[in-house]
Amino acid sequence: MNDKQRYELLQKFLNDSSIAKGGNIQVDISYYNCSMTPRNPLEGGMKFEDIRYLDELRTGGEALLCYLAREGYSIQKKKIDKKKKV
C-alpha cells in the first residue's frame, strides 16, 4: 500500500465515523496536510472537541497504518457475496 492509498483509506475511515457525520465535518487528507471543514456550511459550524477527537483518531490511525506497512502487513478489503445468506 503506497502513501496515497494509505491517506485515502484514513480519510474514508475518518469521514465514515459517527463523530464526523454527526458533527457536520468533512475531512480531507493528502501527503502534505489534513483539513477539516463543515460538510454542509448552511447547517452551522463544527465543535472544537469534535475536531480534536478526529485529529487524535487521525494520529492513531496514521501510526497504525505506518506500523503495518513497516512490518510487512497487507491491507485487503474482503469481498462480500451478497447472494449468499449467512
TAQUI-V141082 format. One record per helix or strand. SS is the DSSP state (2 for helix, 1 for strand). FROM is the first residue (numbers start at 1). TO is the last residue. If there is no record, write none. Layout:
# TAQUI-V141082
SS_FROM_TO ; SS_FROM_TO
This chain:
# TAQUI-V141082
2_3_15 ; 2_18_22 ; 1_25_29 ; 1_34_38 ; 2_41_43 ; 2_48_70
